[in-house]
């Protein structure tokens, strides 16, 4: 144990990342997009999966801004795509991931793979060699055009030639320029033009379209026919951004059919355009030749990339995006909680509302008032009955009843009842109470 070096987690992830990036480097693969997120920083985060596995991917904004789809600005979940990516490891979490450098729709991507494979094959065969390129005649009086007689390309070519040099003779060699039969038509038209040998130069092309539409000009038979042509051939397929294998095999490549017409007609900018075309062809050839040398520099470049500030910045940006997403989710949960809190407090307040208690107490007070009134009335009735009974009892023992039967009550001046003669003497004033009043009398003599 003492003789072994114990790795830290960060050391292990760095070693694994280095092994992945140095051994696998760049890979091409197809898969279905899922869990797609376009971060506010401009970076994309997604997963690529098939029926059995999936892998996390990141595509930084420096790369994804070059991605173009026919109908959408952004890729969508469930979409099949072809990608070129570097195998890597996201060190903070130890997650295996791909850093995508190029992305395109899977259907067009497969055609582009076929394009690259056939391009390498024909390049090795020497069909693109500059040694076989023929120069354009200094004086061009007769131009042949291999294209559809009803397409936009021939109209553009005729319009430019009429404007720049109406004296040039134009011969159209009609051919299909799209579909499965197009390659045979194009080869036959080139063969007929060479057989008749009536033109100074031959323009082979069509208007713009998708990679699938332009595919006949990538067929091996067409490339070989152009390469074997005795007549100088100008390839004018699609728009400026479109490139076909016919462009590499032709003696000259024009970005559009109109540009090809300008190339074969006299103009003050003729030499400049030719030099530009030769320069571009030279650049393309140099790029192809230097590809092998660049591969040998891959290891050193990889070492340099590891310490490059941009690499570290992307790593930190990915961390920032991850934290930003977590912060957004937390903010959403917090806002939702605070939005619901007033409603919860309202419910609690309604439960504690004193109006119900007041109503209950008022009802109780009303009931108590009624009970009190009933008790008072009952008490008054009871007391009244007791009073009446007492009056009756009092009446039974009252001397007034006796007086009413003919008796009287005699009182002295102090209002004391006189019951004996000894209580009075002659001359005393006495008061005699009768049933209907009283009278005053004087005692005349003693008995």
Rosetta blueprint (number, residue, H / E / L):
1 X L
2 X L
3 X L
4 X L
5 X L
6 X L
7 X L
8 X L
9 X H
10 X H
11 X H
12 X H
13 X H
14 X H
15 X H
16 X H
17 X H
18 X H
19 X H
20 X H
21 X H
22 X H
23 X H
24 X L
25 X L
26 X E
27 X E
28 X E
29 X E
30 X E
31 X E
32 X E
33 X E
34 X E
35 X E
36 X E
37 X E
38 X E
39 X L
40 X L
41 X L
42 X L
43 X L
44 X E
45 X E
46 X E
47 X E
48 X E
49 X E
50 X L
51 X L
52 X L
53 X L
54 X E
55 X E
56 X E
57 X E
58 X E
59 X E
60 X L
61 X H
62 X H
63 X H
64 X H
65 X L
66 X L
67 X L
68 X L
69 X L
70 X L
71 X L
72 X L
73 X L
74 X L
75 X L
76 X L
77 X L
78 X L
79 X L
80 X E
81 X E
82 X E
83 X E
84 X E
85 X E
86 X E
87 X E
88 X E
89 X E
90 X E
91 X L
92 X L
93 X L
94 X L
95 X E
96 X E
97 X E
98 X E
99 X E
100 X E
101 X E
102 X E
103 X E
104 X E
105 X E
106 X H
107 X H
108 X H
109 X H
110 X H
111 X H
112 X H
113 X H
114 X H
115 X H
116 X H
117 X H
118 X H
119 X H
120 X H
121 X H
122 X H
123 X H
124 X H
125 X H
126 X L
127 X L
128 X L
129 X L
130 X H
131 X H
132 X H
133 X L
134 X L
135 X L
136 X L
137 X L
138 X L
139 X L
140 X L
141 X L
142 X E
143 X E
144 X E
145 X E
146 X E
147 X E
148 X L
149 X L
150 X L
151 X L
152 X H
153 X H
154 X H
155 X H
156 X H
157 X H
158 X H
159 X H
160 X H
161 X H
162 X H
163 X H
164 X H
165 X L
166 X L
167 X L
168 X L
169 X E
170 X E
171 X E
172 X E
173 X E
174 X E
175 X L
176 X L
177 X L
178 X L
179 X L
180 X L
181 X L
182 X H
183 X H
184 X H
185 X H
186 X H
187 X H
188 X H
189 X H
190 X H
191 X H
192 X H
193 X H
194 X H
195 X H
196 X H
197 X L
198 X L
199 X L
200 X L
201 X E
202 X E
203 X E
204 X E
205 X E
206 X E
207 X L
208 X L
209 X L
210 X L
211 X L
212 X L
213 X L
214 X L
215 X H
216 X H
217 X H
218 X H
219 X L
220 X H
221 X H
222 X H
223 X H
224 X H
225 X H
226 X H
227 X H
228 X H
229 X L
230 X L
231 X L
232 X E
233 X E
234 X E
235 X E
236 X E
237 X E
238 X L
239 X L
240 X L
241 X L
242 X L
243 X L
244 X L
245 X H
246 X H
247 X H
248 X H
249 X H
250 X L
251 X L
252 X E
253 X E
254 X L
255 X L
256 X L
257 X H
258 X H
259 X H
260 X H
261 X H
262 X H
263 X H
264 X H
265 X L
266 X L
267 X L
268 X L
269 X L
270 X H
271 X H
272 X H
273 X H
274 X H
275 X H
276 X H
277 X H
278 X H
279 X H
280 X H
281 X H
282 X H
283 X H
284 X H
285 X H
286 X H
287 X H
288 X H
289 X H
290 X H
291 X H
292 X H
293 X H
294 X H
295 X H
296 X H
297 X L
298 X H
299 X H
300 X H
301 X H
302 X H
303 X H
304 X H
305 X H
306 X H
307 X L
308 X L
309 X H
310 X H
311 X H
312 X H
313 X H
314 X H
315 X H
316 X H
317 X H
318 X H
319 X H
320 X H
321 X H
322 X H
323 X H
324 X H
325 X H
326 X H
327 X H
328 X H
329 X H
330 X H
331 X H
332 X H
333 X H
334 X H
335 X H
336 X H
337 X H
338 X H
339 X H
340 X H
341 X H
342 X H
343 X H
344 X H
345 X H
346 X H
347 X H
348 X H
349 X H
350 X H
351 X H
352 X L
353 X L
354 X H
355 X H
356 X H
357 X H
358 X H
359 X H
360 X H
361 X H
362 X H
363 X H
364 X H
365 X H
366 X H
367 X H
368 X H
369 X H
370 X H
371 X H
372 X H
373 X H
374 X H
375 X H
376 X H
377 X H
378 X H
379 X H
380 X H
381 X H
382 X H
383 X H
384 X H
385 X H
386 X H
387 X H
388 X H
389 X H
390 X H
391 X H
392 X H
393 X H
394 X H
395 X H
396 X H
397 X H
398 X L
399 X H
400 X H
401 X H
402 X H
403 X H
404 X H
405 X L
406 X L
407 X L
408 X L
409 X E
410 X E
411 X E
412 X L
413 X L
414 X L
415 X L
416 X L
417 X E
418 X L
419 X L
420 X L
421 X H
422 X H
423 X H
424 X L
425 X L
426 X L
427 X L
428 X L
429 X E
430 X E
431 X E
432 X E
433 X E
434 X E
435 X L
436 X L
437 X E
438 X E
439 X E
440 X E
441 X E
442 X E
443 X L
444 X L
445 X L
446 X L
447 X L
